[in-house]
């Protein structure tokens, strides 16, 4: 079986031959062909982790077997993370693999996906929380090392390596990542990042939410470090600094520079909008069902002299960002961000102003209802 791995956000990178299996995201402007498979939980009503949206696995047949047509199979994700890797591993496992022996492979992989996307695991997987965190951390360390090894070590190479490592562990052929101390380097870097964010006053409270500015920081910063720094600053803030609607208290806006590329000709911000809470926490806000992504995209349109009606008319089109030439926000219910191919023209405080105003104008009852729908997936 000729299986290839590709990490890209550029539709021009996708192969013309064989089968494309796209997981944990959608490459902008891509439309699946009849032979392709596509699973993306970043949508209204999407599952909390990608594997929960993929078809049930037969006892003796892996999903990948049903996708082989004689040509190559290219497994694609637009953003490399552990959830994408788990989704790719899921393609190669049979039901017997998931249930064989004491491995608990299915539960461990699900815990890894949750830790990646939500920085924690559901109660029923709580005994696997530490293992899952170690696996996610180890994959990040090894990926960074491989990327530093030379320009030939691309994100796609790291994707293939991570999937191969997880697949070997899931089938009992090797220990799980992290069981030999691979995560130690990650935790040292984590402490350094959290310390720098706090020491350099990169965390501020606006509208009751936290803004975390990681621009120009010379160390790796991930969501776990961002949330920990935000928690620390929020806990020590002076009384009155955190006054806001309860829905804003857990929100964290991370600010990065959008790097220039062949698709990005002008500098600007790249935002991530997330929340400081654990999976299934009832205080979470479902950004998707509350219409936050569309509200922010409409604010981008207004700043760029594009009509709001144009955003609304093109909202569900896969080519909307390219079509309108603005930063189009999107993501899952609990976390997302500004567009991948166009920098945001909003300032950080303007983003939170839009979020605060929009949440104030939407129904709490509707939020509770749709969050239940999302959890049930």
N, C-alpha and C positions, 0 to 999 in steps of 0.2 A: 504494500500500500504506500503510495507516494503522498505523504502528508507534509505540508509546509506551514510555517507560522509567520504571521505578518502583523506588525503594529503600525498603524497609519491613520491619519485623519484626512488624507488626500485621496479622493476617488480615482485619480489618475494612476495611483500605485497599485490598484486592484488588478489581478490577472484576468485575462480574457478567456483562458482555457480552464477546463475542469469545473470543480464545484467550490463555491465560497461558503464557508460557515462563519457567520459573524456573530460574536457573542459579547454581552455586557456593553452594548453601545451601538451606535450607528454612524458610519462614516458619512459626513455631510454629502448630499447629492447622490447617494447610492440607492439604486432600486434593485432588489433581488430578482434574479431570473427564476424560471420555473425549477431548475435543478438546485438552486441555492437554499440554504437554511439560515434563518435569522432569529436570534433571541435577544431581546433588549428589554430589561425591566425598568428602564428609565422612561416611564410613561405613566399617564393617569391609570391608577389601579394596578400598577406593576408590583411584582413581589418584592420583598425586602432584600432578597439575594437572588442572583441570576439562576442558580441551579433549580430553584423552586418553580421556575417558569418553563423548564425544559421537559420534554415528554418523559413519561414513566419508562424505566429501564427494564427490559426483559431479563429473565434469569440467565439465559445463555447467549444473548446477543447484545453487543454494544451499539449505541446510537450511531457511531461512525460507520458501522457496517452497512447501514441502510442508505448512506449518503454516497458511497463509492459507485462511480459510474464507469470506471475504466481509466479516467484521467486523474490528475492530481487533485487533492483536497487541500484547500488553503484555509486555515483557521485564522480569522482576523478579529482584532479588537482595536478600537480607536485609542484606548488608554490602558497601559499595562499596569495592572494591580493584581492582588491575590484573588479577588473575586473573579476576574477574567480568567486567571490561571485555573481556578477550581472548575469553572464552567467548561474549559477545554478538557480538563482531566475527566470530567463527567462523560464526555463523548466516548471515552475509551473503555469505560468500566461496564461490566455486566452486573446484574442483580446479585449473582453469587459472589462476585468480588466485594460488593458492598457489605455483604453479610458474613463473609468467611471469617472464622476464627475470632480471636479476641480483639482484632484490629479496630473494629468500629469505624471502618474507613468512611462510610457515609456520614456518620455523625461528626467525625473529625473534620471532614471537608466542609460540611455545612457550618461548623463552628468557625473555621478559617474565613469563610465567605462573610459571616456576620462580623467577625472582628475587623476585617478589612473595611467593610462598608459602614459599620456602626460603632466601631471601637468597643465592642462588647458582645456577649452572646446571650441568647434567651435563657430563661431559668432552666429549661429542660436540658440545656447543654452546659450548665454552670461548672460541672466537674471537668470540662474540657477547655475552660476559658484560658488558663495559663498556657496550656499546650498550643492553643490556637494563636495567642498573642506571640509566642515564641516562633511559630512557623511564619507568621506574617512578617515579623521583624527580620528573621533570617533571610527570607526571600528578598527583602529590600537591601540588606547588606550585600548579599551575593550579586544581585543585579547591579548595584553601584560599583562593586569591584570589577565586574566584567566590563562595564562601560568605561571604567578608568583604564582598563588594560590596553586600550587602543581604539582607534576610530572604526576598525572593522567589527568591533563588538557592538552591534546595534541593539535597539530595543527588541527587535524581532528575535535576535539570537537569545536575549535574556528570557523572552517569552517561552521559547522552545526549551531552554535549559530548566526553567522553573516547572513547566508542565511535566517534563521527563522526571524530574526529582520527585514531585508530588505523586506521580503515577507509580513510581517504584516503591514509594512509602506505602501508598494505598493498597498495593498488591503484596506487601510483606517482603519486598526484595531489598529494602534499605530502611534505616531509621527515618523518622520524620525530621524535616528541617528544624534546627534549633536544639535537637537532642544531643548534639556534640558541641554545644557552646557557640554556635555560629552567630547567635543574637547579641553576644556581649558587646560587640562593636556598636551595634545599633543603640543599645541603652546608654553607652557612653556619649554618643552623639546626641541622643535625646536630652540628656541632662544639660549638655552644652547649649543646645538650642533653646530650651526652656529658660535657662539662666540668662541668655543673651536677650531674649524677648522682654524679660522683666527688667533686667539691668539697664537696657538701652531705652526704656520707656516706649516700647513699640506696641503696647496694649493700651487702648483708651476706651472709655465708656461713653457712648453717644446714644441718646434715645433709650437708655437702659440696656442696649446691646453692646457687645464688644467688637471693636475694630482692631485687628492684628495686622501690622504692617511688616511683612517679611522681605521687602525690597532691599537689595544690596547686602543682605545678611550673608556672611561667608560660611554658612554651615547648612546642612540639610535640615529642612523643617517640614514635618508632615502634620496631618490633622491631629494626631495624638499630642504632639508638642504644642500646637496652637491651642487646643482645648485646655491642656493643663495650665499653660500660662494665663489663659483667660480666666480659668477658675481661681487661680491665685490672686490675680488683680481684683477680680470681682469680690472675693472674700474679704479683702482688706480696704475696699473703697470706702471713702467717707460717707456717712449717712446723708442721704439726699442725692448722691451722685448716681444711684441706681434706680431712682424713681422712674417708673415706666409701666406700661401695661404689662401684665404677667407674660403675655405671649412674646414680648421682646427680650425678656430676661435671659433666656437660654440661647439667643441667636448670636452667632459669631460670623463676622465678615472678615475674610482674609484677603489682603491686598498684595498683589504681585505685579511686576512689569510684564506686559505682553511682549515676548521676544519678536524681533523682526524676522521675517521669512519671505518666501516667494509669494505668500498669500497675505502677509501683514506688512504693509508699506509704511505705516505711520505708527509711532509709539503710542502707548496708552496703557490703561489698567487691565489686569486680568483678575477678576474677583471670584472667590468661592464663598457661598452663603451656606452655612451649616448651623448645627445646634449642639450645645453642651449637654447632652443627655444620653442615656443608655437606650438600647433597643426596646421598643414597646412602651417607653415611658409615656404615661398619659398626658404629660405637659408638652409633648412635641407638637409642632405646627406642621401640617401637611402643605408644603409650599405649592405643590402641583394643583391640588384640588381647591386651594384657596385662590388660585389664579395669580400667584406672586410672580411666576416667571413671565407671564404675559404682561403683567403690569410694568415690570422692569424693562421688558423689550419695548413697550409703548413709550416709556420714558426715554429710552435710547433713540427711538424714532423722532420724538419731539426735539431732542437736542440736535439731531442730524437733519432736521427739516424734511423728514419723511412723514407722510400722513399716518396717523394712528389707524385709520381705516385700512390702509395697505397692510399693516401688521396683522390686523384681525382677519383680513381676507386670505392671507397666506400662512396663517398660523400653523396649520397641520402639514404644510408642504415640506418635504425633506430638503429642498433647496432654498428655504426662506432666507437664510443669512446671506448667501451668495446673491439671491434675487434682489434683496433690499439694500445690501451694502451696509448693514448696521450690525452691532453686536446683539445677537439674539440669545437671551437667557434660557436655560433649561436644566433639567436634571431629574433626580428622583424626588419623592415627596419630602424627604428630610434633608436633602443636601443637593446643591447644584451650583451653577455659576454663570458668568457671562460667556459670550460666544467664543468658540475655538479659533475662528479665522478672522475675526474683526475685534479690535480692542474696544473696551468700553469708553464712552465719552462722559460718563457720570463720575462725580467725585464720591469718595467713600461715604461722607455724611449724606449726600443726596440719595445714595442707594438705600440707606436706612430710613430716610424720610419717606421714600416711596413705599418701602415695606411696612413701616409703621402706619402710614395713612391707609394703605390698602387693607391691612389686617383689621383696622378699626372699622372699615366699611363692609367687611364680609361677615358672614354668620358663624358664630361659635358652634351652633347646632350642626351646620353643614360640615364644619371641620371634623367634629366628633364622628359623624356618620361616615364620612369618606375615609377617615383614618381606619375605622373598623374594616371597611371594604378593602383597603390596602393590605392590612395585616392578614386578612383571610385569603388574599391573593387569588 
